[in-house]
Amino acid sequence: MSEKHLILAVDDEADILKLLEFNLKKAGHDVVTAMDGPEALESAKSKKPDLILLDVMLPNMEGTEVLKRLKKDSNTESIPVIMLTAKGEEVDKIVGFELGADDYITKPFSPREMLLRVKAVLGRAGGRGDGESSQEVSYKDIILNRSKHKVYYKDNELSLTATEFNMLLALITSKGNVLSRDAMLNKAWGEDSYVTPRTVDTHMRRLREKLGEAGDYIETVRGVGYRLKD
C-alpha cells in the first residue's frame, strides 16, 4: 500500500493485537491500539483514525456497543469499521452490518486476508473520483460530490459511511437502470469483496433511513435489485 493511514486496532487478546499492529505497520500504516471498549471509544474520538478494526468480544463493553456509540457520535460516525470476531454465524454478521460495520473478518484469519480487506475498505472510504478536481452528480434534490465525498439533500449535508456513499453513487450513475445485488457489490464494494449479496439489503435499509423522505426515491425490484424511480 502506497498511502499511509492511521488505523485503530481493538482486541483484548495481546497476541492478536500484536499480529495486527505488526502487519499493518509492515504495510506502511500508523497504528494505535486499545484493549477494551471504553479505551477504543476514547482513542477513536481523540485520534480520529482512518479505519477501526474492532473485536466483538471485548471486556467492559462489547464491540457491538462500541460500534453503536461510534455511529451515534457525529465525530466518529463516518469512520469505517471492520469487525473482528470468532463467531462465524451469518446472523452475527448481519447484526454487525445492521449497526453500520463496513466489513467482517472471522477469526482465525490470515494477515494477508486482513490487509486485503483493510485496503478495500480504505479504498471505498477514499472517495476516489475520476481525476477531476470536482465532480458532482445529482438526482432530483440529492447532490453527490465525488471529489469531496459529500452528499446533500435539499442543501442539508448527510452523514453517510463510505459504503452508503458508494451505493448511492452507483444508483445515481445507473441512470434509472436496475442494479442487481451482485452489480451493486461490484460497484460499491469492489470485485474483490468478501461480503454476500444479502449484505446489500442491510446497507440499503440504512441508506434509506439516512436519506429520510428521499429514501422513497430508491425502488426495490423484487428478485432483481434496486433502482432510482423515474
Summary of the structure (lengths in Angstrom):
residues: 230
radius of gyration: 17.4
end to end distance: 40.9
largest distance: 53.5
contacts: 715
relative contact order: 0.10
helix: 43%
strand: 21%
